[in-house]
Amino acid sequence: MAVQLIMHMPRPKIIIAKLGLDGHDRGAKVIARALAEAGFEVVYTGIRQTPSQVVETAIQEDAKLIGVSILSGSHMELVSELMKIIKERGVDIPVLVGGIIPPEDRDALLKMGVAAVYGPGTPLREIIDIVKKLVGAS
């Protein structure tokens, strides 16, 4: 009788974080759950994270993507700092930004190096699909 070994590939790890002083995290939790149900390993860092804390967590966890949610209006400053730290640390990791982002700020965030920007009402399937694409999961 032959024994069959089943090898499990590690699930890509995703960091979901709330940057800044914003305490509203329902959307971040919805995204975290949807990604977990789609087969990703998700680390939700919680509210009131600094850009430095998020990058350190991503490095420690060997994450394949960082997703940040910002509803406070401080997205330009916080994401700029996040991208600066990522570059300084030499980390090659895509960043998705979600939350209340005015349309006129979207292009500026993309020019900073953000992979994608999503607002309220974005279908979960769209977010899952872009995450799969960015981390090379099928």
Secondary structure, DSSP 8 states (H G I E B T S, - for coil): ------------EEEEEEBTT----HHHHHHHHHHHHTT-EEEE--SSB-HHHHHHHHHHHT-SEEEEEE-SS-HHHHHHHHHHHHHHHT----EEEEES--HHHHHHHHHHT-SEEE-TT--HHHHHHHHHHHHT--
